[in-house]
Amino acid sequence: MTPHASPLTIRSTPHCCGSGCQSARFRPEMTRRGFIGSAALGGVALAGLSWPSLAAAWNQESLPPPPPRRPLKVKAILTYETPQRRAQTSWRSWGGIQSAADAAQEVTRIQAELEALKCGADFPLAIGNVSAIRGAAEVQSLADLASADAILVYAAGGWMDTFDALASLGKPLIVFCRHKSGPVYLWYEIISPRYLRQHTDSLALKALDEDDVVVDNQEELLWRLRALCGLVNSVGTRIVAVGGPSAWAQPPEVVPHLVEQKWKFDIRTVDYAELGQLIRDARQDTAAVARASARAADYLRTPHSTLETQRSFVDNAFLLEEILRRLMAQADCRAITINECMGTIMPLAETSACLTLSVLNDAGFLAFCESDFVVIPAGVLLANISGCPVFLNDPTYPHDGLITLAHCTGPRRMNGHTLEPARILSHFESDYGAAPKVEMRRGQVVTNIIPDFAAQRWLGLSAKIVDVPSLDICRSQIDVEFQCDSRLLASRMPGFHWITAYGDYRRELGYALKRIPIAWEVLS
């Protein structure tokens, strides 16, 4: 795309194939991101949209906030036995829980540990009363089991039929065994040969594996619960797709349908004719226009914010941001994506969507450009695990242990709390609108997800930000350093777009993805 393109030129730029046009992969004028597949107006359309109804649906002095992540509901269960002494024979198994009194003391210990775990968790966690059972027959008596998202079994004693009864419920199961953190548990000895391997030499179960067993360590338990919290908040995500769902370089509808099947996403569509009318009507709302201008001014007054594009682009970005907030409130969701964001939206909004999406992410929404449902599930999952905004980006080619990641929609609140410094520039490829160049933190460890087109294998890469360059590419850009061989990364990279977040969440991602299922391959 040529610099300084006019809005009319931008509108006609081939970004997403329209109805009846030639397949994207054979169009000679195709740009880098024009290779995206055509919009499949699938899902359920949001109906009856009008600016007066959206504006009246929420207190205009307080814009709709993002719905919070819902707590992971965990049911904790102590399994034990009360053996009776018999003469001249083995009458008890290993373990320090041998009586009802022992079990009562252990329940108290478990409850205290879980309360401490809940208080220290950086994600929403709901844990009820701990139950103690002595066999599979008592599983059905646990009234609060049905509403639980996950089951945490403290395996002091009992037999395999109890595990089977719990596993048959189809909920994630974590087995906690004690070695030195309290009375030693029977299943610290036999969880592998007896249950996981079922008296064979290899894992014999589908519902449980070695990653589902924790010994003593509360931090090991916490990260598994963090992963499950991210998972339950991601499966079934409702998301507004402006311009319809799509997928980079893939046939229409294939990937969005795959996402609906695998992730149970509920995609709600808004076409551009409706969005255009909402924008025109909002511009006639003097209160909304004044609110957008005031919010833009507040944003630009935040420390380390430099305006290097037209101020009107920023005002228009905040008006668009309010419209998108209200669309999500109407749909009762916190996720949104914009198709044709490199062209179609610009003449309507009289700005680019870049700053708008950045601000939405900073506010706690899940906002993605390009409507690329190859990568959106990865962004939703990582955001729900970390509780922080994520950066959807374009990768380059790895070399010398380094790769550049860039896009024009980078969030500033990458750690979930503080705004990183940013220059507010134009969107690079159109040289139009408002886009943040976020100065992400040098030395920061990041997690990268590299999803494949087929939703079968995601690649995980831990890296460290070593530079925040100013190349003639998308505005928010980072050079990240990784430890694996560069050629290995190049040969294993699937798909196109990456998702990046501050922190290291490789363990949580693998633990969540096995339940979709999607294979998780970690290179560093």
ABEGO torsion letter per residue (X at the ends): XBBGBBAAAAAABBABBBBGBBBAAABAABBAAAABBBBBBBEBBBBGBBAAAAAAABBAABBBBBBBBBBBBBBBBBBBBBBBBBBGBBABBBEABABAAAAAAAAAAAAAAAAAAAAABABBBBBBBBBBBAEAAAAAABAAAAABABBBBBBABEBAAAAAAAAAAGBBBBBBBBAAAEBBBAAAAAAAAAAAAGGBABBABAABBAAABBBGBAAAAAAAAAAAAAAAAABGBBBBBBGEBBBBGBBBGAAAAAAAAAAGBBBBBBBAAAAAAAAAAAAABAAAAAAAAAAAAAAAABBGBBBABBAAAAAAAAAAAAAAAAAAAAAGBABBBBBGAAAAAAAAAGBBAAAAAAAAAAAGBBBBBGGBAAAAAAAAAAAAAAGBBBBBBBBBBBBGGBBBBBBAABBABAAGABBBBBBBBBBAAAGBEBBBBBBBBBGBBBBBBBBBAAGABBBBBBBBBABBBBBBBBABBBBBBBABBAAAAAAABBEBBBBBBBEBAAAAAAAAAAAOBBBBBBAX
